[in-house]
Amino acid sequence: MINRNEIQEKAEELIARYQIPSVSITYYQNGSYETIHAGYKDVEGQVPADADTLYSIGSCTKSFTAAAIAVLCDKGLIHLDDPVVKIIPEFDMYDSYAGSHLTIRDMLCHRCGLPRHELAWYPRLSQYSEKQMIDMLRYLKPNEPFRYKMQYQNMMYTLAGFVISRASGTTWESFVRENLIEPLDMGPISFDAPQLETFESRAKGYRFFEGAPVPGNKQVPYCPLYTMCPAGSISMTSTQLAKWDALFLNKGKANGKQIISEEMCTQMFTPQMLISDPIAEPLQGYLDMCSYGLGFFVENYRGTKVVQHGGHIDGFIADQCFVPDKDFACSVLTNSENPYGARVMRYLLLDAILEQEPVDWIGSFLRFQNDMKKKQQEALTSRTAVKSQSEEYPCPAPLSSICGTYSDNGYGDITIREEESGLSLELGTLTLHGFHCRSQHFLFTEEHVLPGLELEAEAEIDRKGNVTAFLIALEPTDKEKIRFLKK
């Protein structure tokens, strides 16, 4: 049984210990909703969050995109096992077999063989049209065989948005609004950052800067996703998101209407691909049988099937969850980029509804996060050690000769410039800073989008001493670097 006062106390503890500006929590059980909120939606103006505060839900948007596909299947316009090329004839992939055989189901359960390749699109969001996004997929290399492993993928959900548009004859936004939001009587929501700016009740997004002269939360701009909207652009209240999750508890029916068929609802939270990634240390012994359905993660938490998804976009972290056997759903929205805050509240709520022995999830994940930060810091390359190595093994080409513009068909252009401490690398709106290690090898870092990561890079130099290409590990899960040819 959930004690509202206890959850309120935990929400207050969470925002204090995790440095989160605000949290909004809504839980649903047996037909009724309860909403709890704490903290400020606007830190500078000291404006408290309330039940009407809109937060960006990031990748929780994927459940709406998957549901839109389900509606199209219900209408008979497409089928889950249709190949994508049936709807988008010009589509192809680096692996031509995957390109011709990739189905709508494959897209939605993340088994296309591609790693995330986030830096192929994130720094250039405003530049890419639908055509350019489709063309890009021809050149991005897989790192696993087709249908072999679940690898979370934003571009596949963008592609799903294109499928929705082509099959329905309208935009992704219009189709989702007319077939899901309006029949559910959810009220107004935002479909992208420019629209969110028009809501007076919106929360501002924040990022915690530890290394700043005065550490603390600083506001970050809303992130428009443009063509990538189907992967993560929606903003709404926690009550609206909980209402959305309750739809699946009621087998696709709401307000006397069958919005999604029971069959397609079941498909969405039936495991499609097992997940082989290790379970986070605090959850070991509590969580197992992790898998992905269609737009949802499906897992066994303390002996009970739980369906959930998280979301992250600049300045916000979100979490949605429902338990089919308990007629329970909850949503947790924060205007912070702390990766664990929203999840912590989910587990606290689950323990209460499942009548399990309470766990100090706030303390457990906080210790885990601090340990991870410490390990990341210890793993960083010592600049002092590198300096002596750099002097012993200098770069065989002057840094000035490495500078210039390079290109890759998948990632686009990069520009390398010389700076006081080494090299800078500009990739769309993102700037990485690199220092020389030894010979033609460099390490690049970026503190906001890629905190704690060091990306290995190297200049490719021919026997005449000319720099012909620049290779950099922009996809951290892939052993092969991205090779940019000098223009």
Secondary structure by P-SEA (a helix, b strand, c coil): cccaaaaaaaaaaaaaaacccbbbbbbbcccbbbbbbbccccccccccccccbbbbbcccaaaaaaaaaaaaaaacccccccccccccccccccaaaaaacccaaaaaaccccccccccccccccccccaaaaaaaaaccccccccccbbbbbaaaaaaaaaaaaaaacccaaaaaaaccccccccccccccaaaaaacccbbbbbbbbcccccccbbbbcccccccccccbbbbbcaaaaaaaaacccccccccccccccaaaaaaaaccccccccccccccccccccccccccbbbbbcccbbbbbbbbbcccbbbbbbbbccccccbbbbbccccccaaaaaaaaaaaaaacccccaaaaaaaaaaaaaaaaaaaacccaaaaaaaaaaccccccccccbbbbbbccccbbbbbbccccbbbbcccbbbbbbbcccccbbbbbccccccbbbbbbbbbcccccccccccccccccccccccccc
